Amino acid sequence: VGHEEEHNYNSNNGETSMEQYLSHTNLPISKSQDSALLFVDISGFTLISQLLDVESLSRSINSYFQMIINEVLSHGGDVLKFAGDAIFCQWTASRSNPNKNLEYCVQKAANCAASIVNNCSDYLVASNPVGSRRGSHGDSMR
């Protein structure tokens, strides 16, 4: 018969304390790194989402996000996360290449942001408004 180690996670009131739980849990390992971060949000998304049918909204968002992703990648960044109508991007400084330091990454992120504003601000959304079968409705995403 094998012996299993028994852990008592109970505090005086019978509930597991966070300290007791964390001391016996394998959490993800984190590491420290210098990075420049960019948060790109669609201005006017709420209004556009109320005006467009689901298919048109999805098509427009996917097309617009692809433009943003192309800008981020062409400026050497990485897309970390999509969150609703926003994208979170990162430029990580290199520990082995002194030319790719934090200042360099901040400049790359700022250049990317300026490029997004210049190249993507007047993206025209043409679609069927909610409640309409055919036609065109134009709004822009910024």
C-alpha positions as CSV (number, residue, x, y, z in Angstrom):
1,V,0.0,0.0,0.0
2,G,1.4,3.4,-1.1
3,H,1.6,6.4,1.2
4,E,0.0,9.6,-0.1
5,E,1.1,12.9,1.4
6,E,-1.9,14.6,3.0
7,H,-2.1,18.4,2.9
8,N,-4.2,20.3,5.3
9,Y,-5.5,23.4,3.5
10,N,-8.0,24.4,6.2
11,S,-7.8,27.5,8.3
12,N,-9.6,27.8,11.6
13,N,-12.9,28.3,9.9
14,G,-12.6,25.3,7.6
15,E,-11.8,27.2,4.4
16,T,-8.6,27.0,2.4
17,S,-6.4,30.0,2.9
18,M,-4.8,31.5,-0.3
19,E,-1.3,31.1,1.2
20,Q,-1.9,27.4,1.9
21,Y,-3.3,26.8,-1.6
22,L,-0.5,28.7,-3.3
23,S,2.2,27.0,-1.4
24,H,1.2,23.6,-2.9
25,T,0.2,24.7,-6.4
26,N,2.4,24.7,-9.4
27,L,1.8,28.2,-10.9
28,P,3.0,29.3,-14.3
29,I,6.6,30.5,-14.3
30,S,7.0,34.2,-15.0
31,K,10.0,36.0,-16.3
32,S,11.0,39.6,-16.4
33,Q,11.5,41.4,-19.7
34,D,11.7,45.0,-21.0
35,S,9.0,45.6,-23.6
36,A,7.1,48.4,-25.3
37,L,3.3,47.8,-25.4
38,L,0.7,49.2,-27.7
39,F,-3.1,49.0,-27.2
40,V,-5.1,49.6,-30.4
41,D,-8.8,50.2,-29.9
42,I,-11.5,50.8,-32.5
43,S,-13.1,54.2,-31.9
44,G,-16.8,54.2,-32.6
45,F,-17.2,50.5,-32.3
46,T,-20.3,50.6,-30.2
47,L,-22.2,52.7,-32.7
48,I,-21.0,50.6,-35.6
49,S,-22.0,47.4,-33.9
50,Q,-25.5,48.8,-33.4
51,L,-25.9,49.8,-37.0
52,L,-24.5,46.7,-38.8
53,D,-25.8,43.2,-39.1
54,V,-23.7,40.5,-37.5
55,E,-22.2,39.2,-40.8
56,S,-21.2,42.7,-42.0
57,L,-19.7,43.6,-38.6
58,S,-17.7,40.4,-38.5
59,R,-16.4,40.9,-42.0
60,S,-15.5,44.5,-41.3
61,I,-13.8,43.8,-38.0
62,N,-11.7,40.9,-39.5
63,S,-10.7,43.1,-42.4
64,Y,-9.7,46.0,-40.2
65,F,-7.9,43.8,-37.7
66,Q,-5.9,42.3,-40.6
67,M,-4.8,45.8,-41.6
68,I,-3.7,46.5,-38.0
69,I,-1.9,43.1,-37.7
70,N,0.0,43.8,-40.9
71,E,1.2,47.2,-39.5
72,V,2.3,45.6,-36.3
73,L,4.2,42.8,-38.0
74,S,5.8,45.2,-40.5
75,H,7.1,47.3,-37.6
76,G,8.6,44.2,-35.8
77,G,5.9,43.8,-33.2
78,D,4.0,40.8,-31.9
79,V,0.2,40.6,-31.3
80,L,-0.3,39.4,-27.8
81,K,-4.1,39.4,-27.5
82,F,-7.4,40.3,-29.0
83,A,-9.9,41.8,-26.6
84,G,-13.3,42.6,-28.1
85,D,-12.6,45.6,-30.4
86,A,-9.0,46.0,-29.3
87,I,-5.6,44.5,-30.0
88,F,-2.7,44.4,-27.5
89,C,0.8,44.3,-29.1
90,Q,4.4,44.1,-27.8
91,W,7.9,44.9,-28.9
92,T,10.4,43.0,-26.6
93,A,13.9,44.3,-26.0
94,S,16.7,41.9,-26.6
95,R,19.1,41.0,-23.9
96,S,21.7,39.7,-26.4
97,N,21.5,42.6,-28.9
98,P,22.3,46.0,-27.3
99,N,20.9,47.8,-30.4
100,K,17.4,46.4,-29.7
101,N,17.1,48.0,-26.3
102,L,13.9,49.3,-24.6
103,E,14.3,52.8,-26.2
104,Y,14.5,51.1,-29.7
105,C,11.3,49.1,-28.9
106,V,9.4,52.2,-27.7
107,Q,10.4,54.0,-30.9
108,K,9.2,51.0,-33.0
109,A,5.9,50.9,-31.2
110,A,5.4,54.7,-31.6
111,N,6.2,54.5,-35.3
112,C,3.7,51.6,-35.6
113,A,1.0,53.6,-33.8
114,A,1.6,56.6,-36.1
115,S,1.4,54.3,-39.2
116,I,-1.8,52.8,-38.0
117,V,-3.3,56.3,-37.6
118,N,-2.1,57.3,-41.0
119,N,-3.0,54.2,-42.9
120,C,-6.1,52.8,-41.1
121,S,-8.0,55.7,-39.5
122,D,-10.4,56.3,-42.4
123,Y,-11.3,52.6,-43.0
124,L,-14.7,52.7,-44.6
125,V,-17.3,50.2,-43.4
126,A,-19.9,49.5,-46.1
127,S,-22.6,47.0,-45.3
128,N,-26.2,46.3,-44.7
129,P,-27.6,48.2,-41.7
130,V,-29.5,46.2,-39.1
131,G,-33.0,45.6,-40.4
132,S,-32.2,46.1,-44.0
133,R,-31.6,43.4,-46.6
134,R,-29.7,45.2,-49.2
135,G,-28.0,48.5,-49.6
136,S,-24.9,50.3,-48.4
137,H,-24.2,52.1,-45.2
138,G,-20.9,53.8,-44.7
139,D,-19.2,54.5,-41.4
140,S,-15.5,54.7,-40.6
141,M,-13.5,53.0,-38.0
142,R,-10.8,55.0,-36.3
